[in-house]
Amino acid sequence: MEEFGADSGKGNLVSVQPFMYPADYASEKNFYNALDAYLQSAAKKGWLRKNTVVSFPEYLSTWLVVAGEKRSVFEAKTVHEAMSDMALSNLFRFLPKYMSSKAKDKSADALFRMKAKKMARIYNKVFSSLAKQYGVTIVAGSIVLPQPSLKSGELLVQDGDLYNVSVIYKPDGTADEKLVRKAFPVADELPFTCKEDAANIPVFNTPAGKMAVLICADCWYADCYKQAVKERADFVIVPSYVEGNGAFKTPWPGYSGFSNPVDVDTTDIGKITILDGWVRYALPGRLKQAGIQNGIITFLHGQFWDLGSDAHFVLVSHGETIVKQPGADAAVVCLWL
């Protein structure tokens, strides 16, 4: 646990980088308990207030796709083995979704559609409860759902495209009806998720100020900051996930899924590390161009069968970029505004 800046009474951003395991997604209770433990720690530090915004990482809730599945799914050696086992265990539910799928990755598409209602219910209930319990605004990481919408406090799913989406929960536990959908899915996501128009990325009023939320790769594109600049956002939150243990030390391959923007020095490709790329071309570099003084990236950390992950502190505090490697496990970071 680490904090940056000084408490001026203007509020703070608390970034929760949990270390998750498949078993944390086995049930609603497991998921709630895993996340509540981090907020309890932040509360003991005095970091949770009415003008606090808590951010969770990208894909944190996407693994709720395995909720309620049999033990062998959680004990599988690889994610492919786990998903195959889940499909076979639910064959009569899975096959109709698979046969009707128009996605390039029919299996992933079918699994997410098959479990969408359960995923949405757990996600909505857990984060609504946590926001109300601690009296804070929560950026609830992200989850993959088909044509999601909010109505009367309920997170609904329908037939339609899959989106990587984030919901914002207010201190009273209610969900803001403006959803954040990812505008620039990376190459691994494009076979089963749809892109959103960057112009539709909303800005939210919170007790800590005006907030923009950009899901992972979106923070690498100048277009995604236009609405934040127009509405004079005070800070930007970025839920993120980088696959692979030790990935940040490997060479940066350039942009994924879409062309490199014209302001990117393509000679950096293969020369700088992925972490250097995040600092130079993602939130820290883009915030400077946008004239926004504060922001934080929240990375997902965990061991998802054989996938692995990497996580760092990457934040901007009053115009200053701070990059630091956390320990091998979870991290909770406080940035005072």
Disulfide bonds with the S-S distance in Angstrom:
none
